[in-house]
Amino acid sequence: QVQLVESGGGLVQPGDSLRLSCVVSGSIFSIYTMGWFRQTPGNQRELVATMSNGGSTNSADSVKGRFTISRDNAKNSVYLQMNSLKPEDTAVYYCYAEVATAGRGYSERAYWGQGTQVNVSS
């Protein structure tokens, strides 16, 4: 079984910074793309940023220049540094990872964390 555990959300004021962390644990053979998505009530989950295991990144236009994704493959972790936060960044942020497992035969699938709330308000 694979688990993704996020941390780092909270309530901040506009212009502040937050750093989200996500650790992947379980019977991991390899982790491919990792990233972050976010969702607000009544809306679909949307891409924030992703990073491949080779280091290639993809991010939403709305966060370019403000958010930075990074990962530590040795720690099976992905991070999201969020600077210059805006009220419209308020959402539940979900960690995402494409994981290959080899516990009972080899398989690959996408996994999600439980989500961490980020509130940006004055």
N, CA, C and O atoms as CSV, one atom per row, in Angstrom:
chain,resi,resn,atom,element,x,y,z
A,1,GLN,N,N,0.837,-1.186,0.000
A,1,GLN,CA,C,0.000,0.000,0.000
A,1,GLN,C,C,0.879,1.245,0.000
A,1,GLN,O,O,1.914,1.285,0.664
A,2,VAL,N,N,0.465,2.240,-0.737
A,2,VAL,CA,C,1.206,3.499,-0.843
A,2,VAL,C,C,0.408,4.601,-0.175
A,2,VAL,O,O,-0.805,4.701,-0.360
A,3,GLN,N,N,1.081,5.414,0.591
A,3,GLN,CA,C,0.435,6.559,1.233
A,3,GLN,C,C,1.178,7.839,0.911
A,3,GLN,O,O,2.406,7.861,0.830
A,4,LEU,N,N,0.412,8.906,0.726
A,4,LEU,CA,C,0.960,10.240,0.536
A,4,LEU,C,C,0.457,11.099,1.686
A,4,LEU,O,O,-0.749,11.199,1.910
A,5,VAL,N,N,1.361,11.708,2.401
A,5,VAL,CA,C,0.987,12.527,3.548
A,5,VAL,C,C,1.508,13.943,3.331
A,5,VAL,O,O,2.712,14.168,3.209
A,6,GLU,N,N,0.572,14.893,3.286
A,6,GLU,CA,C,0.926,16.303,3.096
A,6,GLU,C,C,1.017,17.012,4.433
A,6,GLU,O,O,0.431,16.576,5.423
A,7,SER,N,N,1.751,18.099,4.451
A,7,SER,CA,C,1.809,18.976,5.606
A,7,SER,C,C,2.170,20.379,5.133
A,7,SER,O,O,2.672,20.568,4.025
A,8,GLY,N,N,1.904,21.362,5.997
A,8,GLY,CA,C,2.345,22.710,5.707
A,8,GLY,C,C,1.268,23.709,5.378
A,8,GLY,O,O,1.563,24.891,5.204
A,9,GLY,N,N,0.022,23.271,5.285
A,9,GLY,CA,C,-1.043,24.217,4.993
A,9,GLY,C,C,-1.341,25.099,6.190
A,9,GLY,O,O,-0.795,24.897,7.275
A,10,GLY,N,N,-2.207,26.075,5.986
A,10,GLY,CA,C,-2.581,26.950,7.082
A,10,GLY,C,C,-3.224,28.226,6.594
A,10,GLY,O,O,-3.576,28.368,5.423
A,11,LEU,N,N,-3.369,29.151,7.527
A,11,LEU,CA,C,-3.980,30.456,7.250
A,11,LEU,C,C,-2.892,31.517,7.212
A,11,LEU,O,O,-2.137,31.676,8.172
A,12,VAL,N,N,-2.812,32.238,6.108
A,12,VAL,CA,C,-1.817,33.295,5.970
A,12,VAL,C,C,-2.471,34.531,5.368
A,12,VAL,O,O,-3.602,34.482,4.883
A,13,GLN,N,N,-1.742,35.633,5.408
A,13,GLN,CA,C,-2.234,36.875,4.827
A,13,GLN,C,C,-1.718,37.013,3.392
A,13,GLN,O,O,-0.717,36.398,3.026
A,14,PRO,N,N,-2.397,37.812,2.595
A,14,PRO,CA,C,-1.904,38.057,1.228
A,14,PRO,C,C,-0.472,38.563,1.258
A,14,PRO,O,O,-0.109,39.412,2.072
A,15,GLY,N,N,0.333,38.019,0.350
A,15,GLY,CA,C,1.737,38.393,0.280
A,15,GLY,C,C,2.655,37.485,1.078
A,15,GLY,O,O,3.872,37.516,0.891
A,16,ASP,N,N,2.096,36.686,1.954
A,16,ASP,CA,C,2.896,35.763,2.766
A,16,ASP,C,C,3.336,34.551,1.961
A,16,ASP,O,O,2.976,34.383,0.796
A,17,SER,N,N,4.127,33.713,2.620
A,17,SER,CA,C,4.637,32.492,2.002
A,17,SER,C,C,4.252,31.269,2.821
A,17,SER,O,O,4.048,31.352,4.032
A,18,LEU,N,N,4.158,30.144,2.145
A,18,LEU,CA,C,3.952,28.849,2.786
A,18,LEU,C,C,4.738,27.800,2.015
A,18,LEU,O,O,4.971,27.947,0.815
A,19,ARG,N,N,5.143,26.746,2.702
A,19,ARG,CA,C,5.818,25.628,2.040
A,19,ARG,C,C,5.065,24.351,2.360
A,19,ARG,O,O,4.940,23.958,3.519
A,20,LEU,N,N,4.570,23.718,1.326
A,20,LEU,CA,C,3.899,22.440,1.478
A,20,LEU,C,C,4.893,21.303,1.257
A,20,LEU,O,O,5.791,21.385,0.419
A,21,SER,N,N,4.701,20.240,2.037
A,21,SER,CA,C,5.547,19.058,1.900
A,21,SER,C,C,4.667,17.828,1.732
A,21,SER,O,O,3.539,17.780,2.224
A,22,CYS,N,N,5.197,16.845,1.035
A,22,CYS,CA,C,4.480,15.581,0.839
A,22,CYS,C,C,5.495,14.448,0.829
A,22,CYS,O,O,6.485,14.479,0.098
A,23,VAL,N,N,5.225,13.447,1.660
A,23,VAL,CA,C,6.091,12.279,1.721
A,23,VAL,C,C,5.316,11.057,1.239
A,23,VAL,O,O,4.179,10.822,1.647
A,24,VAL,N,N,5.946,10.295,0.374
A,24,VAL,CA,C,5.355,9.063,-0.142
A,24,VAL,C,C,5.990,7.881,0.579
A,24,VAL,O,O,7.213,7.788,0.683
A,25,SER,N,N,5.144,6.977,1.075
A,25,SER,CA,C,5.662,5.809,1.774
A,25,SER,C,C,4.938,4.558,1.290
A,25,SER,O,O,3.869,4.634,0.685
A,26,GLY,N,N,5.543,3.409,1.570
A,26,GLY,CA,C,4.934,2.149,1.175
A,26,GLY,C,C,5.898,1.279,0.393
A,26,GLY,O,O,7.113,1.475,0.422
A,27,SER,N,N,5.319,0.310,-0.308
A,27,SER,CA,C,6.120,-0.641,-1.094
A,27,SER,C,C,6.460,-0.020,-2.444
A,27,SER,O,O,5.899,-0.395,-3.473
A,28,ILE,N,N,7.376,0.922,-2.422
A,28,ILE,CA,C,7.708,1.720,-3.604
A,28,ILE,C,C,8.838,1.081,-4.377
A,28,ILE,O,O,9.891,0.763,-3.824
A,29,PHE,N,N,8.605,0.897,-5.665
A,29,PHE,CA,C,9.670,0.472,-6.554
A,29,PHE,C,C,10.308,1.694,-7.217
A,29,PHE,O,O,11.531,1.798,-7.318
A,30,SER,N,N,9.459,2.605,-7.661
A,30,SER,CA,C,9.950,3.838,-8.267
A,30,SER,C,C,8.830,4.876,-8.250
A,30,SER,O,O,7.648,4.532,-8.261
A,31,ILE,N,N,9.221,6.152,-8.223
A,31,ILE,CA,C,8.256,7.254,-8.287
A,31,ILE,C,C,8.555,8.067,-9.528
A,31,ILE,O,O,9.691,8.493,-9.738
A,32,TYR,N,N,7.571,8.280,-10.330
A,32,TYR,CA,C,7.748,9.041,-11.555
A,32,TYR,C,C,7.323,10.490,-11.314
A,32,TYR,O,O,7.933,11.169,-10.488
A,33,THR,N,N,6.325,10.970,-11.993
A,33,THR,CA,C,5.915,12.355,-11.799
A,33,THR,C,C,5.311,12.561,-10.412
A,33,THR,O,O,4.516,11.750,-9.938
A,34,MET,N,N,5.705,13.660,-9.773
A,34,MET,CA,C,5.122,14.090,-8.508
A,34,MET,C,C,4.635,15.519,-8.691
A,34,MET,O,O,5.135,16.263,-9.534
A,35,GLY,N,N,3.653,15.880,-7.887
A,35,GLY,CA,C,3.196,17.252,-8.049
A,35,GLY,C,C,2.092,17.640,-7.100
A,35,GLY,O,O,1.782,16.945,-6.132
A,36,TRP,N,N,1.509,18.781,-7.418
A,36,TRP,CA,C,0.467,19.367,-6.595
A,36,TRP,C,C,-0.690,19.822,-7.478
A,36,TRP,O,O,-0.507,20.391,-8.554
A,37,PHE,N,N,-1.882,19.547,-6.976
A,37,PHE,CA,C,-3.116,20.042,-7.569
A,37,PHE,C,C,-3.889,20.756,-6.473
A,37,PHE,O,O,-3.586,20.586,-5.292
A,38,ARG,N,N,-4.880,21.550,-6.847
A,38,ARG,CA,C,-5.704,22.220,-5.846
A,38,ARG,C,C,-7.148,22.224,-6.285
A,38,ARG,O,O,-7.467,22.099,-7.468
A,39,GLN,N,N,-8.018,22.372,-5.290
A,39,GLN,CA,C,-9.452,22.342,-5.563
A,39,GLN,C,C,-10.192,23.264,-4.614
A,39,GLN,O,O,-9.910,23.303,-3.416
A,40,THR,N,N,-11.145,24.009,-5.168
A,40,THR,CA,C,-12.037,24.840,-4.369
A,40,THR,C,C,-13.447,24.280,-4.492
A,40,THR,O,O,-13.755,23.571,-5.450
A,41,PRO,N,N,-14.305,24.595,-3.524
A,41,PRO,CA,C,-15.665,24.038,-3.535
A,41,PRO,C,C,-16.407,24.314,-4.842
A,41,PRO,O,O,-16.457,25.449,-5.314
A,42,GLY,N,N,-16.973,23.272,-5.407
A,42,GLY,CA,C,-17.754,23.409,-6.632
A,42,GLY,C,C,-16.948,23.420,-7.900
A,42,GLY,O,O,-17.501,23.543,-8.993
A,43,ASN,N,N,-15.627,23.291,-7.766
A,43,ASN,CA,C,-14.759,23.336,-8.946
A,43,ASN,C,C,-13.967,22.044,-9.084
A,43,ASN,O,O,-13.807,21.287,-8.127
A,44,GLN,N,N,-13.475,21.811,-10.295
A,44,GLN,CA,C,-12.645,20.640,-10.529
A,44,GLN,C,C,-11.245,20.843,-9.965
A,44,GLN,O,O,-10.763,21.967,-9.821
A,45,ARG,N,N,-10.620,19.738,-9.657
A,45,ARG,CA,C,-9.232,19.791,-9.216
A,45,ARG,C,C,-8.383,20.292,-10.388
A,45,ARG,O,O,-8.550,19.850,-11.525
A,46,GLU,N,N,-7.474,21.218,-10.089
A,46,GLU,CA,C,-6.657,21.795,-11.154
A,46,GLU,C,C,-5.178,21.652,-10.845
A,46,GLU,O,O,-4.753,21.582,-9.692
A,47,LEU,N,N,-4.416,21.613,-11.926
A,47,LEU,CA,C,-2.971,21.516,-11.809
A,47,LEU,C,C,-2.389,22.767,-11.171
A,47,LEU,O,O,-2.764,23.889,-11.509
A,48,VAL,N,N,-1.466,22.553,-10.243
A,48,VAL,CA,C,-0.647,23.655,-9.742
A,48,VAL,C,C,0.742,23.523,-10.355
A,48,VAL,O,O,1.195,24.409,-11.079
A,49,ALA,N,N,1.412,22.418,-10.063
A,49,ALA,CA,C,2.741,22.177,-10.609
A,49,ALA,C,C,3.088,20.705,-10.491
A,49,ALA,O,O,2.680,20.031,-9.545
A,50,THR,N,N,3.847,20.214,-11.463
A,50,THR,CA,C,4.351,18.846,-11.406
A,50,THR,C,C,5.825,18.824,-11.782
A,50,THR,O,O,6.334,19.731,-12.441
A,51,MET,N,N,6.493,17.767,-11.345
A,51,MET,CA,C,7.902,17.586,-11.679
A,51,MET,C,C,8.146,16.118,-11.973
A,51,MET,O,O,7.761,15.253,-11.186
A,52,SER,N,N,8.781,15.830,-13.096
A,52,SER,CA,C,9.110,14.457,-13.439
A,52,SER,C,C,10.310,13.983,-12.633
A,52,SER,O,O,10.991,14.785,-11.994
A,53,ASN,N,N,10.564,12.690,-12.664
A,53,ASN,CA,C,11.727,12.193,-11.934
A,53,ASN,C,C,13.026,12.630,-12.604
A,53,ASN,O,O,14.104,12.473,-12.031
A,54,GLY,N,N,12.928,13.172,-13.802
A,54,GLY,CA,C,14.102,13.732,-14.464
A,54,GLY,C,C,14.279,15.208,-14.213
A,54,GLY,O,O,15.268,15.803,-14.640
A,55,GLY,N,N,13.313,15.810,-13.512
A,55,GLY,CA,C,13.445,17.220,-13.156
A,55,GLY,C,C,12.655,18.189,-14.019
A,55,GLY,O,O,12.670,19.390,-13.754
A,56,SER,N,N,11.969,17.703,-15.041
A,56,SER,CA,C,11.158,18.593,-15.875
A,56,SER,C,C,9.926,19.045,-15.098
A,56,SER,O,O,9.296,18.253,-14.396
A,57,THR,N,N,9.593,20.316,-15.231
A,57,THR,CA,C,8.468,20.865,-14.490
A,57,THR,C,C,7.382,21.390,-15.420
A,57,THR,O,O,7.621,21.730,-16.579
A,58,ASN,N,N,6.185,21.440,-14.862
A,58,ASN,CA,C,5.037,21.996,-15.552
A,58,ASN,C,C,4.219,22.709,-14.491
A,58,ASN,O,O,4.001,22.158,-13.412
A,59,SER,N,N,3.763,23.915,-14.771
A,59,SER,CA,C,3.001,24.646,-13.765
A,59,SER,C,C,1.922,25.492,-14.421
A,59,SER,O,O,1.997,25.840,-15.599
A,60,ALA,N,N,0.928,25.807,-13.623
A,60,ALA,CA,C,-0.163,26.648,-14.092
A,60,ALA,C,C,0.327,28.079,-14.287
A,60,ALA,O,O,1.186,28.557,-13.546
A,61,ASP,N,N,-0.212,28.741,-15.268
A,61,ASP,CA,C,0.181,30.133,-15.525
A,61,ASP,C,C,-0.075,31.021,-14.311
A,61,ASP,O,O,0.664,31.973,-14.058
A,62,SER,N,N,-1.120,30.702,-13.570
A,62,SER,CA,C,-1.500,31.546,-12.439
A,62,SER,C,C,-0.490,31.522,-11.300
A,62,SER,O,O,-0.519,32.395,-10.433
A,63,VAL,N,N,0.400,30.538,-11.287
A,63,VAL,CA,C,1.363,30.445,-10.190
A,63,VAL,C,C,2.805,30.653,-10.650
A,63,VAL,O,O,3.722,30.695,-9.830
A,64,LYS,N,N,2.999,30.783,-11.950
A,64,LYS,CA,C,4.365,30.981,-12.474
A,64,LYS,C,C,4.970,32.239,-11.864
A,64,LYS,O,O,4.326,33.286,-11.797
A,65,GLY,N,N,6.203,32.119,-11.426
A,65,GLY,CA,C,6.905,33.244,-10.823
A,65,GLY,C,C,6.650,33.400,-9.338
A,65,GLY,O,O,7.330,34.180,-8.671
A,66,ARG,N,N,5.682,32.671,-8.814
A,66,ARG,CA,C,5.367,32.749,-7.381
A,66,ARG,C,C,5.574,31.409,-6.653
A,66,ARG,O,O,6.046,31.381,-5.517
A,67,PHE,N,N,5.223,30.325,-7.306
A,67,PHE,CA,C,5.332,29.000,-6.691
A,67,PHE,C,C,6.495,28.234,-7.324
A,67,PHE,O,O,6.749,28.337,-8.524
A,68,THR,N,N,7.187,27.468,-6.494
A,68,THR,CA,C,8.293,26.649,-6.975
A,68,THR,C,C,8.143,25.227,-6.471
A,68,THR,O,O,7.996,25.000,-5.270
A,69,ILE,N,N,8.180,24.279,-7.378
A,69,ILE,CA,C,8.103,22.878,-6.995
A,69,ILE,C,C,9.513,22.289,-6.957
A,69,ILE,O,O,10.367,22.622,-7.779
A,70,SER,N,N,9.732,21.414,-5.991
A,70,SER,CA,C,11.004,20.708,-5.907
A,70,SER,C,C,10.741,19.317,-5.348
A,70,SER,O,O,9.666,19.045,-4.813
A,71,ARG,N,N,11.718,18.452,-5.476
A,71,ARG,CA,C,11.550,17.101,-4.936
A,71,ARG,C,C,12.891,16.571,-4.458
A,71,ARG,O,O,13.951,16.968,-4.940
A,72,ASP,N,N,12.812,15.667,-3.500
A,72,ASP,CA,C,13.991,14.995,-2.976
A,72,ASP,C,C,13.747,13.505,-3.181
A,72,ASP,O,O,13.025,12.875,-2.408
A,73,ASN,N,N,14.341,12.957,-4.205
A,73,ASN,CA,C,14.077,11.562,-4.545
A,73,ASN,C,C,14.559,10.608,-3.453
A,73,ASN,O,O,13.982,9.538,-3.260
A,74,ALA,N,N,15.602,10.991,-2.749
A,74,ALA,CA,C,16.119,10.134,-1.678
A,74,ALA,C,C,15.130,10.040,-0.527
A,74,ALA,O,O,15.123,9.060,0.218
A,75,LYS,N,N,14.298,11.059,-0.385
A,75,LYS,CA,C,13.311,11.091,0.701
A,75,LYS,C,C,11.896,10.816,0.206
A,75,LYS,O,O,10.938,10.899,0.975
A,76,ASN,N,N,11.767,10.489,-1.077
A,76,ASN,CA,C,10.429,10.248,-1.662
A,76,ASN,C,C,9.489,11.405,-1.357
A,76,ASN,O,O,8.331,11.201,-0.994
A,77,SER,N,N,9.995,12.608,-1.507
A,77,SER,CA,C,9.238,13.787,-1.099
A,77,SER,C,C,9.155,14.818,-2.214
A,77,SER,O,O,10.034,14.918,-3.069
A,78,VAL,N,N,8.073,15.575,-2.175
A,78,VAL,CA,C,7.899,16.699,-3.084
A,78,VAL,C,C,7.454,17.897,-2.262
A,78,VAL,O,O,6.752,17.756,-1.262
A,79,TYR,N,N,7.869,19.066,-2.694
A,79,TYR,CA,C,7.616,20.287,-1.952
A,79,TYR,C,C,7.029,21.348,-2.885
A,79,TYR,O,O,7.242,21.319,-4.097
A,80,LEU,N,N,6.292,22.274,-2.297
A,80,LEU,CA,C,5.770,23.411,-3.045
A,80,LEU,C,C,6.011,24.664,-2.224
A,80,LEU,O,O,5.362,24.883,-1.202
A,81,GLN,N,N,6.940,25.478,-2.674
A,81,GLN,CA,C,7.188,26.767,-2.044
A,81,GLN,C,C,6.267,27.790,-2.677
A,81,GLN,O,O,6.337,28.044,-3.879
A,82,MET,N,N,5.410,28.371,-1.867
A,82,MET,CA,C,4.415,29.319,-2.365
A,82,MET,C,C,4.727,30.700,-1.795
A,82,MET,O,O,4.643,30.915,-0.586
A,83,ASN,N,N,5.082,31.615,-2.662
A,83,ASN,CA,C,5.382,32.988,-2.269
A,83,ASN,C,C,4.333,33.937,-2.830
A,83,ASN,O,O,3.589,33.596,-3.749
A,84,SER,N,N,4.291,35.118,-2.265
A,84,SER,CA,C,3.350,36.152,-2.732
A,84,SER,C,C,1.939,35.590,-2.873
A,84,SER,O,O,1.286,35.757,-3.903
A,85,LEU,N,N,1.495,34.936,-1.840
A,85,LEU,CA,C,0.188,34.293,-1.897
A,85,LEU,C,C,-0.930,35.315,-2.052
A,85,LEU,O,O,-0.867,36.427,-1.527
A,86,LYS,N,N,-1.958,34.900,-2.792
A,86,LYS,CA,C,-3.119,35.747,-3.062
A,86,LYS,C,C,-4.375,35.053,-2.541
A,86,LYS,O,O,-4.387,33.832,-2.385
A,87,PRO,N,N,-5.419,35.813,-2.274
A,87,PRO,CA,C,-6.678,35.183,-1.820
A,87,PRO,C,C,-7.167,34.101,-2.784
A,87,PRO,O,O,-7.747,33.107,-2.349
A,88,GLU,N,N,-6.942,34.281,-4.065
A,88,GLU,CA,C,-7.386,33.277,-5.041
A,88,GLU,C,C,-6.576,31.982,-5.003
A,88,GLU,O,O,-6.911,31.023,-5.699
A,89,ASP,N,N,-5.523,31.947,-4.204
A,89,ASP,CA,C,-4.780,30.704,-3.999
A,89,ASP,C,C,-5.431,29.835,-2.928
A,89,ASP,O,O,-5.023,28.692,-2.722
A,90,THR,N,N,-6.433,30.368,-2.252
A,90,THR,CA,C,-7.143,29.604,-1.229
A,90,THR,C,C,-7.768,28.360,-1.845
A,90,THR,O,O,-8.533,28.448,-2.805
A,91,ALA,N,N,-7.435,27.196,-1.282
A,91,ALA,CA,C,-7.914,25.930,-1.823
A,91,ALA,C,C,-7.414,24.789,-0.941
A,91,ALA,O,O,-6.600,24.989,-0.039
A,92,VAL,N,N,-7.917,23.600,-1.220
A,92,VAL,CA,C,-7.312,22.392,-0.661
A,92,VAL,C,C,-6.254,21.929,-1.661
A,92,VAL,O,O,-6.541,21.744,-2.843
A,93,TYR,N,N,-5.059,21.750,-1.184
A,93,TYR,CA,C,-3.948,21.348,-2.041
A,93,TYR,C,C,-3.692,19.850,-1.861
A,93,TYR,O,O,-3.557,19.356,-0.741
A,94,TYR,N,N,-3.628,19.146,-2.983
A,94,TYR,CA,C,-3.443,17.701,-2.982
A,94,TYR,C,C,-2.095,17.326,-3.603
A,94,TYR,O,O,-1.712,17.808,-4.669
A,95,CYS,N,N,-1.417,16.467,-2.905
A,95,CYS,CA,C,-0.179,15.901,-3.425
A,95,CYS,C,C,-0.526,14.763,-4.396
A,95,CYS,O,O,-1.513,14.052,-4.205
A,96,TYR,N,N,0.283,14.607,-5.421
A,96,TYR,CA,C,0.050,13.616,-6.473
A,96,TYR,C,C,1.364,12.918,-6.766
A,96,TYR,O,O,2.419,13.552,-6.799
A,97,ALA,N,N,1.297,11.619,-6.979
A,97,ALA,CA,C,2.508,10.881,-7.342
A,97,ALA,C,C,2.149,9.676,-8.198
A,97,ALA,O,O,1.186,8.963,-7.916
A,98,GLU,N,N,2.920,9.463,-9.223
A,98,GLU,CA,C,2.810,8.262,-10.062
A,98,GLU,C,C,3.842,7.272,-9.543
A,98,GLU,O,O,5.049,7.488,-9.651
A,99,VAL,N,N,3.336,6.183,-8.977
A,99,VAL,CA,C,4.203,5.273,-8.232
A,99,VAL,C,C,4.147,3.882,-8.828
A,99,VAL,O,O,3.081,3.356,-9.148
A,100,ALA,N,N,5.332,3.300,-8.967
A,100,ALA,CA,C,5.427,1.895,-9.336
A,100,ALA,C,C,5.696,1.092,-8.068
A,100,ALA,O,O,6.606,1.412,-7.303
A,101,THR,N,N,4.907,0.057,-7.853
A,101,THR,CA,C,5.083,-0.792,-6.681
A,101,THR,C,C,5.436,-2.200,-7.131
A,101,THR,O,O,5.165,-2.604,-8.262
A,102,ALA,N,N,6.045,-2.926,-6.217
A,102,ALA,CA,C,6.450,-4.294,-6.558
A,102,ALA,C,C,6.178,-5.235,-5.398
A,102,ALA,O,O,6.885,-6.224,-5.207
A,103,GLY,N,N,5.148,-4.918,-4.625
A,103,GLY,CA,C,4.832,-5.766,-3.483
A,103,GLY,C,C,4.273,-7.112,-3.899
A,103,GLY,O,O,4.775,-8.159,-3.488
A,104,ARG,N,N,3.221,-7.080,-4.724
A,104,ARG,CA,C,2.603,-8.311,-5.236
A,104,ARG,C,C,2.558,-8.228,-6.752
A,104,ARG,O,O,1.482,-8.157,-7.345
A,105,GLY,N,N,3.718,-8.237,-7.374
A,105,GLY,CA,C,3.772,-8.017,-8.812
A,105,GLY,C,C,3.929,-6.534,-9.101
A,105,GLY,O,O,3.560,-5.681,-8.294
A,106,TYR,N,N,4.475,-6.255,-10.251
A,106,TYR,CA,C,4.771,-4.864,-10.604
A,106,TYR,C,C,3.501,-4.170,-11.085
A,106,TYR,O,O,2.744,-4.723,-11.884
A,107,SER,N,N,3.276,-2.947,-10.589
A,107,SER,CA,C,2.157,-2.167,-11.088
A,107,SER,C,C,2.479,-0.690,-10.979
A,107,SER,O,O,3.306,-0.290,-10.160
A,108,GLU,N,N,1.836,0.116,-11.793
A,108,GLU,CA,C,1.997,1.558,-11.774
A,108,GLU,C,C,0.626,2.208,-11.733
A,108,GLU,O,O,-0.286,1.810,-12.457
A,109,ARG,N,N,0.493,3.207,-10.883
A,109,ARG,CA,C,-0.750,3.974,-10.850
A,109,ARG,C,C,-0.508,5.300,-10.158
A,109,ARG,O,O,0.541,5.523,-9.554
A,110,ALA,N,N,-1.492,6.173,-10.257
A,110,ALA,CA,C,-1.421,7.482,-9.610
A,110,ALA,C,C,-2.033,7.406,-8.220
A,110,ALA,O,O,-3.033,6.723,-8.001
A,111,TYR,N,N,-1.425,8.108,-7.302
A,111,TYR,CA,C,-1.908,8.172,-5.935
A,111,TYR,C,C,-2.110,9.636,-5.539
A,111,TYR,O,O,-1.453,10.535,-6.064
A,112,TRP,N,N,-3.028,9.848,-4.605
A,112,TRP,CA,C,-3.320,11.187,-4.094
A,112,TRP,C,C,-3.202,11.227,-2.587
A,112,TRP,O,O,-3.487,10.245,-1.903
A,113,GLY,N,N,-2.780,12.370,-2.075
A,113,GLY,CA,C,-2.814,12.608,-0.650
A,113,GLY,C,C,-4.214,12.997,-0.200
A,113,GLY,O,O,-5.136,13.104,-1.009
A,114,GLN,N,N,-4.358,13.204,1.095
A,114,GLN,CA,C,-5.675,13.521,1.654
A,114,GLN,C,C,-6.016,14.997,1.529
A,114,GLN,O,O,-7.166,15.386,1.732
A,115,GLY,N,N,-5.043,15.809,1.202
A,115,GLY,CA,C,-5.267,17.243,1.018
A,115,GLY,C,C,-4.907,18.051,2.241
A,115,GLY,O,O,-5.056,17.593,3.374
A,116,THR,N,N,-4.430,19.257,2.001
A,116,THR,CA,C,-4.129,20.190,3.080
A,116,THR,C,C,-4.698,21.555,2.696
A,116,THR,O,O,-4.539,22.015,1.565
A,117,GLN,N,N,-5.364,22.189,3.658
A,117,GLN,CA,C,-6.067,23.431,3.388
A,117,GLN,C,C,-5.121,24.615,3.442
A,117,GLN,O,O,-4.335,24.754,4.379
A,118,VAL,N,N,-5.200,25.455,2.445
A,118,VAL,CA,C,-4.468,26.728,2.429
A,118,VAL,C,C,-5.494,27.846,2.328
A,118,VAL,O,O,-6.296,27.890,1.395
A,119,ASN,N,N,-5.457,28.736,3.290
A,119,ASN,CA,C,-6.350,29.893,3.304
A,119,ASN,C,C,-5.520,31.162,3.275
A,119,ASN,O,O,-4.632,31.354,4.105
A,120,VAL,N,N,-5.813,32.025,2.315
A,120,VAL,CA,C,-5.118,33.299,2.188
A,120,VAL,C,C,-6.155,34.402,2.367
A,120,VAL,O,O,-7.018,34.611,1.514
A,121,SER,N,N,-6.053,35.095,3.486
A,121,SER,CA,C,-7.066,36.094,3.804
A,121,SER,C,C,-6.495,37.154,4.724
A,121,SER,O,O,-5.650,36.872,5.573
A,122,SER,N,N,-6.967,38.378,4.544
A,122,SER,CA,C,-6.552,39.442,5.437
A,122,SER,C,C,-7.544,39.604,6.582
A,122,SER,O,O,-7.358,40.463,7.444
